[in-house]
Amino acid sequence: MLSKSSSVLFSILFIVFILGVIAYLDTAELQNNDTSSFLTSVSANEDMIEETLGDVNQSKEDPLDSIIPNLEYRLVETSLTVDGYLLETYREYELYEDENGNILKSVPTANYEYIRYKQ
């Protein structure tokens, strides 16, 4: 066991070490977050305002961007394979629909499903 004075010294050094690590991590985080100095903070804010106004002015987006697509598999091909199996190939599509259920856009994806049936 350690003597009382060495355990107190060890405890103090351990606390100082932990505080040093915390201070270093806090400083590194502040340096990463602060991209402008006191002299350039006004111009940086003006640039942000111009970018924000530019985004508002470009609000004429494609209405399909706000619609979450539904996924649906559609039959692509039916073929006979070896050993008397029937193979059906389905491809996944993203369907963009309006409020009435009318399909506005259909986009094929790279996902396929294959189903085998014994004849």
Legacy VTK file of the C-alpha trace (Angstrom):
# vtk DataFile Version 3.0
C-alpha trace
ASCII
DATASET POLYDATA
POINTS 119 float
0.000 0.000 0.000
0.969 3.592 -0.475
1.641 5.904 2.379
-0.906 8.587 3.182
1.184 11.423 1.733
1.918 9.552 -1.514
-1.748 8.593 -1.994
-2.783 12.250 -1.513
-0.088 13.331 -4.002
-1.239 10.660 -6.468
-4.877 11.782 -6.102
-3.967 15.441 -6.692
-1.874 14.574 -9.768
-4.709 12.408 -11.125
-7.235 15.257 -10.701
-4.850 17.728 -12.368
-4.371 15.277 -15.256
-8.151 14.843 -15.725
-8.705 18.619 -15.627
-5.928 19.092 -18.191
-7.494 16.586 -20.567
-10.907 18.240 -20.206
-9.425 21.695 -20.805
-7.590 20.458 -23.917
-10.730 18.866 -25.358
-12.788 21.995 -24.655
-10.186 24.217 -26.345
-9.972 21.967 -29.408
-13.772 21.989 -29.735
-13.921 25.783 -29.478
-11.238 26.178 -32.141
-13.165 23.911 -34.523
-16.464 25.739 -33.979
-15.125 29.309 -34.174
-14.427 30.023 -37.843
-14.441 33.799 -37.647
-12.552 36.220 -35.468
-13.904 39.367 -33.815
-12.938 41.546 -36.788
-14.559 39.331 -39.426
-17.685 38.276 -37.540
-19.808 41.029 -39.109
-18.874 40.097 -42.680
-19.377 36.405 -41.928
-22.877 37.149 -40.651
-23.661 39.194 -43.754
-22.546 36.293 -45.939
-24.825 33.950 -44.013
-27.752 36.340 -44.471
-27.119 36.523 -48.229
-26.940 32.714 -48.467
-30.165 32.365 -46.507
-31.945 34.929 -48.680
-30.632 33.147 -51.750
-32.168 29.899 -50.498
-35.516 31.632 -49.952
-35.423 33.132 -53.445
-34.782 29.685 -54.923
-37.904 28.244 -53.318
-39.200 27.153 -56.713
-38.213 23.548 -56.066
-39.498 20.439 -57.735
-42.696 19.451 -55.890
-41.561 15.818 -56.016
-38.688 16.618 -53.618
-41.120 16.979 -50.723
-42.955 13.697 -51.443
-41.748 10.504 -49.805
-41.872 7.733 -52.403
-43.675 4.438 -51.938
-41.767 1.296 -52.899
-43.397 -1.315 -55.086
-42.161 -4.448 -56.852
-43.338 -4.975 -60.431
-43.078 -8.114 -62.555
-40.332 -7.723 -65.135
-39.930 -11.190 -66.621
-41.218 -14.757 -66.356
-39.020 -17.523 -67.692
-38.593 -21.306 -67.541
-35.330 -22.442 -66.026
-33.491 -25.731 -65.625
-35.156 -28.627 -63.757
-38.686 -27.424 -64.491
-38.709 -24.288 -62.350
-40.577 -21.161 -63.334
-38.594 -18.001 -62.480
-40.299 -14.646 -61.960
-38.168 -11.505 -61.794
-39.517 -8.451 -59.962
-37.934 -4.994 -59.914
-38.422 -2.381 -57.213
-39.808 1.018 -58.209
-40.116 4.286 -56.323
-43.620 5.659 -56.872
-44.281 9.347 -56.282
-47.992 9.910 -55.727
-50.095 13.006 -55.099
-52.804 13.317 -52.436
-55.368 11.623 -54.717
-53.192 8.560 -55.335
-52.280 9.493 -58.906
-48.762 8.408 -59.836
-46.668 11.463 -60.698
-43.373 9.705 -61.282
-42.067 6.123 -61.289
-38.326 5.554 -60.822
-36.777 2.054 -61.113
-34.207 1.101 -58.471
-31.380 -1.423 -58.634
-33.182 -3.920 -56.366
-34.515 -7.145 -57.856
-36.408 -10.069 -56.309
-36.488 -13.543 -57.807
-39.188 -16.122 -57.048
-38.899 -19.747 -58.187
-41.896 -22.027 -58.614
-41.669 -25.799 -59.121
-43.655 -26.848 -62.216
LINES 1 120
119 0 1 2 3 4 5 6 7 8 9 10 11 12 13 14 15 16 17 18 19 20 21 22 23 24 25 26 27 28 29 30 31 32 33 34 35 36 37 38 39 40 41 42 43 44 45 46 47 48 49 50 51 52 53 54 55 56 57 58 59 60 61 62 63 64 65 66 67 68 69 70 71 72 73 74 75 76 77 78 79 80 81 82 83 84 85 86 87 88 89 90 91 92 93 94 95 96 97 98 99 100 101 102 103 104 105 106 107 108 109 110 111 112 113 114 115 116 117 118
